[in-house]
Amino acid sequence: MRNTTIGKLGAVITGVAVAAFAGSMLINLIPGQNTETISYFVCMFIAIGYLLFITGVVSINTDKQKTATGLAGIAFGVVYAVFIFIVYYAGLTTVRLNGALSEEALSIIDYSHMGSLFFNYDLLGYGFMALSTFFIGFIVKPKSKGDRAFRSLLWIHGVFFLSCLIMPMLDVFSADTHIAVGTIILEFWCAFFLPVCVLGWKYLDAEKKKNK
C-alpha cells in the first residue's frame, strides 16, 4: 500500500471508532443500558487507526530537519497505544470475565472506577496521544485553509497533555465523581477529534493526488 493510503485508512478507522465511542457513551447514560464492552473494543481501534494515521502523515514529510519531530510523534503515539490496550484489554478480559474479583481489586484494575489505577493509566495514555499530535503538527505543511486548520487542531490537542498528566495527581476524578461528568468530557473530546480525522484524510488525499 502507498504511504498516503495507509494514512487515509488510519484516518477512517480512527474517525469511525471515535464516532462509535461517542455513540456508545451516550447510550450508556440510558438507565438499564451498559455499553462498556463496546466502548472498550472501539477504543482499541482508535489506537490502531491513530498509529496508521500518523505514520502516513509522517511518511510524506520531505524535510529532513523535521525527521526527529515526526519520529517523536510516532514514539509518543506508540506509548499511548500501549497504555490504551493495557487498560481496555483488561476490561474486556480479566474484569469482564472474572466475577470473583473483589471490590478492592476492581478499584485498581477496572477503568469504570473513576480514580482507579487503570483509569489514571487511561488518562496518561491519552496525554501521550496529545503529546504525539503536538509533534505531528510541526511536520504538516499546509497548502490550504483546511490544512492550516488540521495543523492548528493537532497543536491545540497537544495542550491536553498537561491536563491528562496532572489531573490524576490532583485527584480531580474520584470514586464520588458522577459518571455524567466523565461522559461530557469524553463527548467533547470526540467532537474535537473527529475534525482532525476528516482534515487529516483530506491532507493525505491531496498529497496522493499531487504525486499521481
Secondary structure as a PSIPRED ss2 file (coil, helix, strand):
# PSIPRED VFORMAT (PSIPRED V4.0)

   1 M C   1.000  0.000  0.000
   2 R C   1.000  0.000  0.000
   3 N H   0.000  1.000  0.000
   4 T H   0.000  1.000  0.000
   5 T H   0.000  1.000  0.000
   6 I H   0.000  1.000  0.000
   7 G H   0.000  1.000  0.000
   8 K H   0.000  1.000  0.000
   9 L H   0.000  1.000  0.000
  10 G H   0.000  1.000  0.000
  11 A H   0.000  1.000  0.000
  12 V H   0.000  1.000  0.000
  13 I H   0.000  1.000  0.000
  14 T H   0.000  1.000  0.000
  15 G H   0.000  1.000  0.000
  16 V H   0.000  1.000  0.000
  17 A H   0.000  1.000  0.000
  18 V H   0.000  1.000  0.000
  19 A H   0.000  1.000  0.000
  20 A H   0.000  1.000  0.000
  21 F H   0.000  1.000  0.000
  22 A H   0.000  1.000  0.000
  23 G H   0.000  1.000  0.000
  24 S H   0.000  1.000  0.000
  25 M H   0.000  1.000  0.000
  26 L H   0.000  1.000  0.000
  27 I H   0.000  1.000  0.000
  28 N H   0.000  1.000  0.000
  29 L C   1.000  0.000  0.000
  30 I C   1.000  0.000  0.000
  31 P C   1.000  0.000  0.000
  32 G C   1.000  0.000  0.000
  33 Q C   1.000  0.000  0.000
  34 N C   1.000  0.000  0.000
  35 T C   1.000  0.000  0.000
  36 E H   0.000  1.000  0.000
  37 T H   0.000  1.000  0.000
  38 I H   0.000  1.000  0.000
  39 S H   0.000  1.000  0.000
  40 Y H   0.000  1.000  0.000
  41 F H   0.000  1.000  0.000
  42 V H   0.000  1.000  0.000
  43 C H   0.000  1.000  0.000
  44 M H   0.000  1.000  0.000
  45 F H   0.000  1.000  0.000
  46 I H   0.000  1.000  0.000
  47 A H   0.000  1.000  0.000
  48 I H   0.000  1.000  0.000
  49 G H   0.000  1.000  0.000
  50 Y H   0.000  1.000  0.000
  51 L H   0.000  1.000  0.000
  52 L H   0.000  1.000  0.000
  53 F H   0.000  1.000  0.000
  54 I H   0.000  1.000  0.000
  55 T H   0.000  1.000  0.000
  56 G H   0.000  1.000  0.000
  57 V H   0.000  1.000  0.000
  58 V H   0.000  1.000  0.000
  59 S H   0.000  1.000  0.000
  60 I C   1.000  0.000  0.000
  61 N C   1.000  0.000  0.000
  62 T C   1.000  0.000  0.000
  63 D C   1.000  0.000  0.000
  64 K H   0.000  1.000  0.000
  65 Q H   0.000  1.000  0.000
  66 K H   0.000  1.000  0.000
  67 T H   0.000  1.000  0.000
  68 A H   0.000  1.000  0.000
  69 T H   0.000  1.000  0.000
  70 G H   0.000  1.000  0.000
  71 L H   0.000  1.000  0.000
  72 A H   0.000  1.000  0.000
  73 G H   0.000  1.000  0.000
  74 I H   0.000  1.000  0.000
  75 A H   0.000  1.000  0.000
  76 F H   0.000  1.000  0.000
  77 G H   0.000  1.000  0.000
  78 V H   0.000  1.000  0.000
  79 V H   0.000  1.000  0.000
  80 Y H   0.000  1.000  0.000
  81 A H   0.000  1.000  0.000
  82 V H   0.000  1.000  0.000
  83 F H   0.000  1.000  0.000
  84 I H   0.000  1.000  0.000
  85 F H   0.000  1.000  0.000
  86 I H   0.000  1.000  0.000
  87 V H   0.000  1.000  0.000
  88 Y H   0.000  1.000  0.000
  89 Y H   0.000  1.000  0.000
  90 A H   0.000  1.000  0.000
  91 G H   0.000  1.000  0.000
  92 L H   0.000  1.000  0.000
  93 T H   0.000  1.000  0.000
  94 T H   0.000  1.000  0.000
  95 V H   0.000  1.000  0.000
  96 R H   0.000  1.000  0.000
  97 L H   0.000  1.000  0.000
  98 N C   1.000  0.000  0.000
  99 G C   1.000  0.000  0.000
 100 A C   1.000  0.000  0.000
 101 L C   1.000  0.000  0.000
 102 S C   1.000  0.000  0.000
 103 E H   0.000  1.000  0.000
 104 E H   0.000  1.000  0.000
 105 A H   0.000  1.000  0.000
 106 L H   0.000  1.000  0.000
 107 S H   0.000  1.000  0.000
 108 I H   0.000  1.000  0.000
 109 I H   0.000  1.000  0.000
 110 D C   1.000  0.000  0.000
 111 Y C   1.000  0.000  0.000
 112 S C   1.000  0.000  0.000
 113 H C   1.000  0.000  0.000
 114 M C   1.000  0.000  0.000
 115 G C   1.000  0.000  0.000
 116 S C   1.000  0.000  0.000
 117 L H   0.000  1.000  0.000
 118 F H   0.000  1.000  0.000
 119 F H   0.000  1.000  0.000
 120 N H   0.000  1.000  0.000
 121 Y H   0.000  1.000  0.000
 122 D H   0.000  1.000  0.000
 123 L H   0.000  1.000  0.000
 124 L H   0.000  1.000  0.000
 125 G H   0.000  1.000  0.000
 126 Y H   0.000  1.000  0.000
 127 G H   0.000  1.000  0.000
 128 F H   0.000  1.000  0.000
 129 M H   0.000  1.000  0.000
 130 A H   0.000  1.000  0.000
 131 L H   0.000  1.000  0.000
 132 S H   0.000  1.000  0.000
 133 T H   0.000  1.000  0.000
 134 F H   0.000  1.000  0.000
 135 F H   0.000  1.000  0.000
 136 I H   0.000  1.000  0.000
 137 G H   0.000  1.000  0.000
 138 F C   1.000  0.000  0.000
 139 I C   1.000  0.000  0.000
 140 V C   1.000  0.000  0.000
 141 K C   1.000  0.000  0.000
 142 P C   1.000  0.000  0.000
 143 K C   1.000  0.000  0.000
 144 S C   1.000  0.000  0.000
 145 K H   0.000  1.000  0.000
 146 G H   0.000  1.000  0.000
 147 D H   0.000  1.000  0.000
 148 R H   0.000  1.000  0.000
 149 A H   0.000  1.000  0.000
 150 F H   0.000  1.000  0.000
 151 R H   0.000  1.000  0.000
 152 S H   0.000  1.000  0.000
 153 L H   0.000  1.000  0.000
 154 L H   0.000  1.000  0.000
 155 W H   0.000  1.000  0.000
 156 I H   0.000  1.000  0.000
 157 H H   0.000  1.000  0.000
 158 G H   0.000  1.000  0.000
 159 V C   1.000  0.000  0.000
 160 F H   0.000  1.000  0.000
 161 F H   0.000  1.000  0.000
 162 L H   0.000  1.000  0.000
 163 S H   0.000  1.000  0.000
 164 C H   0.000  1.000  0.000
 165 L H   0.000  1.000  0.000
 166 I H   0.000  1.000  0.000
 167 M C   1.000  0.000  0.000
 168 P C   1.000  0.000  0.000
 169 M C   1.000  0.000  0.000
 170 L C   1.000  0.000  0.000
 171 D C   1.000  0.000  0.000
 172 V C   1.000  0.000  0.000
 173 F C   1.000  0.000  0.000
 174 S C   1.000  0.000  0.000
 175 A C   1.000  0.000  0.000
 176 D C   1.000  0.000  0.000
 177 T C   1.000  0.000  0.000
 178 H C   1.000  0.000  0.000
 179 I H   0.000  1.000  0.000
 180 A H   0.000  1.000  0.000
 181 V H   0.000  1.000  0.000
 182 G H   0.000  1.000  0.000
 183 T H   0.000  1.000  0.000
 184 I H   0.000  1.000  0.000
 185 I H   0.000  1.000  0.000
 186 L H   0.000  1.000  0.000
 187 E H   0.000  1.000  0.000
 188 F H   0.000  1.000  0.000
 189 W H   0.000  1.000  0.000
 190 C H   0.000  1.000  0.000
 191 A H   0.000  1.000  0.000
 192 F H   0.000  1.000  0.000
 193 F H   0.000  1.000  0.000
 194 L H   0.000  1.000  0.000
 195 P H   0.000  1.000  0.000
 196 V H   0.000  1.000  0.000
 197 C H   0.000  1.000  0.000
 198 V H   0.000  1.000  0.000
 199 L H   0.000  1.000  0.000
 200 G H   0.000  1.000  0.000
 201 W H   0.000  1.000  0.000
 202 K H   0.000  1.000  0.000
 203 Y H   0.000  1.000  0.000
 204 L H   0.000  1.000  0.000
 205 D H   0.000  1.000  0.000
 206 A H   0.000  1.000  0.000
 207 E H   0.000  1.000  0.000
 208 K H   0.000  1.000  0.000
 209 K H   0.000  1.000  0.000
 210 K H   0.000  1.000  0.000
 211 N C   1.000  0.000  0.000
 212 K C   1.000  0.000  0.000
